[in-house]
Amino acid sequence: MIDIRNLSILGAIAGLIAIGIVIAIVLGPASLEWGELLAGVFTRDDPVVKIVVWDIRIPRIIICILVGFCLGLSGAMIQLSTRNPLGDPQLFGLGGGAAVVQALSMAGIIVVGSWVLVSLSILASIGCAFVITFFSFKDYISQSKLALIGVSFSAISVAISMSIFAQARIFSQQTIHFIGGSMSNRILDNIVPTLPFLLVAILLAPPIAARLNLLSLGDRIAYNLGGRPGFTRIMAMSSAGILAGIAVSMAGLIGFVGLVVPHISRLLVGHDARAVMLVSAPLGALLVLYADQIARLAFMPSEIPVGMVTTLVGAPLMIFIARRLI
């Protein structure tokens, strides 16, 4: 639901994202002056500035924002549809299916074009989403048990991915960054195959949000009011799977963003599903953008996986929520 307060919150998030973009453009291992870097945004005359700004930093910024957008919105959909506060695309294993597909590609076991690879990754994520959705229908599955099932799926997928890397003997910086999540060495060509799927997920979000408000009242009440709880949950989890697959395809496994962001959104805008989803997407972009700056600059010129930074933020929150559920 859009009102003045929600618009002001979105404006504040947009302002913080703008500040993060400036930081990402200006700061880095390349010893260029502020004026040179800022001028490089508007002109491409200097070849060094062109490479640093347009070929390295701006593509990375765009990928950070898109990955965070996907993870934040995916986490909100999972938490709202399963009514589970521990919902997260990585913790619930949605990104695990995409991770296995990407690992098979990196190991050379499957050799396909980027469009087919992204499609397979997203289909694998949707498949994992269907499994979690199936368990969420069971009355005897509590919130904590559903979370444990999701964590088990995630652990299995990571183990399979690591086994694939071990069999192919490809333990490199690339594989480490994939398992931990990283935006380094990414180019805009990595984004293009994901855009049609992202558009589908964005178009599905508004009608799903309206239905999720009914679902928050409970399945029985939602059904009596004309809602279709099963269909709503399937659509929400499928969209979450699409978004998780996109994020993994672009940046690897980045955990806890989808866990943290919806909780912050609810603190800011309340429990209306439309408002939570509306704020979670840009808030996820904000979190990933700043986490990437920490990962990129903290040990400059070396980098750490951005997933390490998000884990340091999200793991304590997960422990706190889990203590309340168990």
C-alpha positions in Angstrom: 0.0 0.0 0.0 1.5 3.3 -1.1 1.1 6.3 1.2 3.2 9.4 2.1 5.1 7.5 4.8 5.9 4.6 2.5 7.0 7.0 -0.2 9.3 8.8 2.2 10.8 5.5 3.2 11.4 4.6 -0.5 12.9 8.1 -1.0 15.3 7.6 1.9 16.3 4.2 0.5 16.8 5.6 -2.9 19.0 8.4 -1.4 21.2 5.8 0.4 21.5 3.8 -2.8 22.6 7.0 -4.7 25.3 7.6 -2.0 26.4 3.9 -2.3 26.7 4.3 -6.1 28.9 7.3 -5.6 31.1 5.4 -3.1 31.3 2.4 -5.5 32.4 4.6 -8.4 34.9 6.7 -6.5 36.6 4.3 -4.1 38.7 1.4 -5.2 42.3 0.2 -5.7 42.8 2.3 -8.9 44.6 5.5 -7.9 42.4 8.0 -9.8 41.3 11.5 -8.6 37.7 12.2 -7.6 37.3 14.6 -10.5 38.6 12.0 -13.0 36.3 9.4 -11.8 33.2 11.6 -11.6 34.0 13.0 -15.1 34.4 9.4 -16.3 30.7 8.9 -15.7 29.8 11.5 -18.2 32.6 11.2 -20.7 34.7 8.4 -22.1 37.6 10.4 -23.4 40.3 9.0 -21.0 40.8 5.2 -21.8 41.9 4.4 -18.2 38.9 6.1 -16.7 36.7 4.4 -19.2 37.9 1.0 -18.2 37.8 1.6 -14.5 34.4 3.4 -14.5 32.4 2.0 -17.4 33.9 -1.5 -17.8 34.4 -2.5 -14.2 32.6 -0.4 -11.6 29.3 0.6 -13.2 28.5 -3.0 -14.4 29.3 -4.2 -10.9 27.0 -1.6 -9.3 24.1 -2.6 -11.6 24.6 -6.2 -10.8 24.7 -5.5 -7.1 21.4 -3.6 -7.3 19.7 -6.3 -9.4 20.9 -9.1 -7.2 19.8 -7.4 -4.0 16.5 -6.5 -5.6 15.9 -10.2 -6.5 17.0 -11.5 -3.1 15.0 -9.0 -1.1 11.8 -9.5 -3.0 12.3 -13.3 -3.1 12.7 -13.4 0.7 9.6 -11.3 1.2 7.5 -13.7 -1.0 8.8 -16.8 0.8 8.2 -15.4 4.3 4.7 -14.1 3.4 3.6 -17.2 1.5 4.9 -19.7 4.1 4.2 -17.5 7.1 7.7 -18.5 8.2 10.0 -15.7 9.6 13.1 -17.8 8.7 12.2 -17.7 5.0 15.2 -17.0 2.8 15.9 -18.1 -0.8 19.3 -19.6 0.2 18.3 -21.0 3.6 15.2 -22.7 2.0 17.3 -24.1 -0.8 15.7 -22.3 -3.7 19.0 -21.0 -4.9 20.5 -24.5 -4.4 19.0 -25.9 -7.6 20.4 -23.0 -9.6 23.8 -23.5 -7.9 24.0 -27.1 -9.0 23.3 -26.2 -12.6 25.9 -23.4 -12.5 28.4 -25.8 -11.0 27.8 -28.3 -13.8 28.4 -25.6 -16.3 31.6 -24.4 -14.6 32.9 -27.9 -14.5 32.2 -28.3 -18.2 29.8 -31.2 -17.7 27.0 -29.3 -19.5 28.0 -26.9 -22.2 25.2 -24.6 -23.3 24.7 -20.9 -24.1 24.1 -18.3 -21.5 20.3 -18.1 -22.2 19.9 -21.8 -21.9 22.0 -21.9 -18.7 20.0 -19.1 -17.0 16.8 -20.9 -18.0 18.0 -24.2 -16.6 19.1 -22.5 -13.4 15.7 -20.8 -12.9 13.8 -24.0 -13.7 15.9 -25.8 -11.0 15.1 -23.1 -8.5 11.4 -23.3 -9.3 11.6 -27.1 -8.8 13.1 -26.6 -5.3 10.4 -24.0 -4.6 7.7 -26.6 -5.4 9.2 -29.1 -3.0 9.3 -26.5 -0.2 5.7 -25.5 -1.1 4.6 -29.1 -0.9 5.9 -29.3 2.7 4.3 -26.0 3.6 0.9 -27.5 2.9 1.3 -30.1 5.6 -0.4 -29.1 8.9 2.0 -31.2 10.9 5.0 -29.3 9.6 5.8 -26.5 12.0 7.6 -23.3 11.1 10.8 -24.6 12.7 10.6 -28.0 10.9 9.9 -26.2 7.5 13.0 -24.1 8.1 15.1 -27.2 8.9 13.8 -28.9 5.7 14.9 -25.8 3.7 18.3 -25.7 5.4 18.8 -29.4 4.6 18.0 -28.8 0.9 20.4 -25.9 0.9 23.2 -28.0 2.5 22.6 -30.9 0.1 22.8 -28.5 -2.9 26.1 -27.0 -1.7 27.5 -30.5 -1.1 26.5 -31.6 -4.6 28.1 -28.4 -6.0 31.3 -29.0 -4.1 31.4 -32.6 -5.2 31.1 -31.5 -8.8 34.0 -29.1 -8.3 36.0 -31.8 -6.7 35.4 -34.3 -9.4 36.4 -31.7 -12.0 39.4 -30.6 -9.9 38.5 -26.9 -10.3 39.1 -25.3 -6.9 39.9 -21.8 -8.0 39.1 -18.3 -6.9 36.2 -18.4 -9.2 34.6 -21.4 -7.4 35.3 -19.8 -4.0 33.6 -16.6 -5.1 30.7 -18.6 -6.5 30.0 -20.5 -3.3 30.5 -17.3 -1.2 28.8 -15.0 -3.7 30.7 -12.3 -5.5 30.3 -9.5 -8.1 33.9 -9.4 -9.2 34.7 -10.0 -12.9 31.0 -9.6 -13.8 30.0 -7.8 -17.0 26.7 -6.5 -18.3 26.4 -9.5 -20.7 25.8 -11.6 -17.5 22.6 -9.6 -17.0 20.9 -9.7 -20.4 19.7 -13.4 -20.3 18.0 -12.8 -16.9 16.0 -9.7 -17.9 12.9 -11.5 -19.4 12.6 -13.7 -16.3 13.0 -10.6 -14.0 10.3 -8.8 -15.9 7.9 -11.8 -15.4 8.6 -11.9 -11.7 8.0 -8.1 -11.4 4.7 -8.3 -13.3 3.6 -11.2 -11.0 4.5 -9.4 -7.8 1.4 -7.0 -7.5 -1.3 -9.6 -7.9 0.6 -12.0 -5.7 0.9 -9.3 -3.0 -2.8 -8.7 -2.9 -3.5 -12.4 -2.5 -0.8 -12.7 0.2 -2.7 -10.3 2.4 -5.6 -12.7 2.4 -3.2 -15.6 3.1 -1.9 -13.9 6.2 -5.3 -14.4 7.8 -5.0 -18.2 7.6 -5.8 -20.6 4.8 -9.4 -21.3 6.0 -10.3 -17.6 6.3 -8.6 -16.8 3.0 -10.6 -19.5 1.3 -13.9 -18.3 2.8 -13.1 -14.8 1.5 -12.7 -16.1 -2.0 -8.9 -16.6 -2.0 -7.1 -19.6 -3.3 -4.4 -20.3 -0.7 -2.8 -23.2 -2.6 -2.6 -21.3 -5.9 -1.4 -18.2 -4.2 1.4 -20.1 -2.4 2.5 -21.9 -5.6 2.6 -18.6 -7.5 4.5 -16.8 -4.8 7.1 -19.5 -4.4 7.5 -19.9 -8.1 8.2 -16.2 -8.4 10.6 -16.5 -5.5 12.3 -19.3 -7.3 12.7 -17.2 -10.5 14.2 -14.4 -8.5 16.5 -16.7 -6.6 17.7 -18.4 -9.8 18.4 -15.0 -11.3 20.5 -13.9 -8.3 22.5 -17.2 -8.3 23.1 -16.9 -12.1 24.5 -13.4 -11.7 26.5 -13.6 -8.4 26.5 -17.1 -6.9 25.2 -18.0 -3.5 24.6 -14.9 -1.3 22.8 -15.8 1.9 20.7 -14.0 4.5 19.7 -11.0 2.4 16.3 -12.5 1.9 16.1 -13.3 5.6 17.1 -9.9 7.0 15.4 -7.5 4.5 11.7 -8.5 5.0 12.0 -8.1 8.8 13.4 -4.6 8.4 10.7 -3.8 5.9 8.0 -4.9 8.4 9.5 -2.7 11.0 9.4 0.2 8.6 6.0 -0.2 6.9 4.0 -2.7 8.9 2.6 -6.0 7.8 0.7 -5.1 4.6 2.2 -7.6 2.0 2.1 -5.0 -0.7 4.1 -2.5 1.3 6.5 -5.2 2.6 7.3 -6.4 -1.0 7.5 -2.9 -2.3 10.1 -1.9 0.3 12.0 -5.2 0.4 13.1 -5.0 -3.2 15.0 -1.7 -3.0 16.1 -2.4 0.6 17.7 -5.7 -0.7 19.5 -3.7 -3.4 20.8 -1.3 -0.7 22.0 -4.0 1.6 23.9 -5.9 -1.2 25.4 -2.7 -2.6 26.9 -1.7 0.7 27.9 -5.3 1.6 29.8 -5.4 -1.7 31.6 -2.2 -0.9 32.8 -3.7 2.4 33.8 -6.9 0.6 35.6 -5.0 -2.0 37.4 -2.4 0.1 38.0 -3.9 3.6 41.1 -5.9 2.5 42.0 -3.9 -0.6 43.4 -4.9 -3.1 42.2 -8.3 -2.2 38.4 -9.1 -2.0 36.3 -11.3 0.1 33.0 -12.9 -1.0 30.1 -10.6 -0.4 28.2 -13.5 1.1 30.6 -13.4 4.0 29.5 -9.9 4.8 25.8 -10.6 4.5 26.3 -13.7 6.7 27.8 -11.6 9.5 24.7 -9.5 9.4 22.1 -12.2 8.9 23.4 -15.1 11.0 22.8 -13.4 14.4 19.2 -12.5 13.3 18.6 -16.1 12.3 19.7 -17.4 15.7 17.5 -14.8 17.4 14.4 -15.8 15.4 15.2 -19.5 15.7 15.3 -19.2 19.5 11.8 -17.7 19.4 10.4 -20.5 17.2 11.9 -23.5 19.1 
